[in-house]
Amino acid sequence: MSKKRSRYLRKVPHFVEAKLHSLGDGFNVAVVKRIPAVDVQNGQYTHVGLTWENNQFAVKPPCVLSSAQGKYARFNAEGQEIVRRDLPKIEKSITFTNPRLFGIPGNVCQITQIRQVYQREPLSPRRHVIETSVLLGKEDTCIALFGIGGHSLARHRIPNASFSSL
């Protein structure tokens, strides 16, 4: 009986990791999507640099997605902090001011507590940029390519192509 595969992966499977290592650095990550002009006119793609100007599709320079776009965009823009539960705890002092010590107004006291906390490891942000390119454009729809910036993939265009096959 075969094992049931999980839909959500916490770790990259070994066979996928091995294939990525065999490819080296010579691959790009991108997605091609067919987009109605109405969605672009409503501003649904402005955060990735696809806009509507002068009755045609316009592309802005590559950009880093804002933190408000989701969890992974926040990690990309701001980095993250990993709580290292595998390492021993360290002492951390927390200081705060109590404005009414023993309920007496004006009796201000500074309180310091020492606690045992897990060590934290900050990860710097990667700041990958999203590069947008319109491969094919018509009045009512377009084919757009969204890729991780810095690669020549997002600069490709399809010459002599038509929408009949799409």
Residue, then its C-alpha position, 0 to 999 in steps of 0.5 A: m500500500s502506498k503512502k498518502r502524499s501530504r498536500y501541504l509540505r513543511k519540507v522540500p521533498h528530497f527528490v525535488e531538492a536533488k533535482l534543483h541542485s542538479l540544475g544549478d543556478g541556471f533556471n528562472v522562476a516565472v508565471v504566465k497569466r492571461i489577464p482581462a483588461v477590466d482587471v488591469q483598469n480596476g487596479q488589481y495588478t498595480h502592486v506588481g507593476l501592470t497598469w492601464e495608461n492611454n488605453q493600453f497596457a503599461v509596465k512599471p519598473p521591477c518592484v519589491l512587493s509590499s509587506a501588506q501583500g501577504k506572509y511571504a511578501r513580508f518575509n521578502a521585504e522585512g526578513q524574519e526572526i526564527v525562535r531557536r527552540d533547539l538552543p538553550k534559553i538565555e537570560k533577558s531583562i525586561t524593564f518597565t515603569n509602574p506609574r502607581l506603585f502600591g496604588i499611591p499616585g505619583n509614586v513612580c517605580q521602575i521594575t526590572q524582571i529577568r526571564q529565561v527566553y529562547q534565542r532568536e535568529p534574525l534572517s535578513p530580507r531577500r528583497h527579490v523583485i517582481e518583474t512584469s512583461v506584457l507578452l501579447g496585448k489586445e484591447d480586451t485582454c493581455i498575456a503577462l509574464f511575472g518573474i523574479g527580477g534580474h533575469s532576462l526571462a521577463r524581457h521576452r516577447i512573442p513575435n507574430a503571435s495571435f490570440s486565436s490559439l489562446 
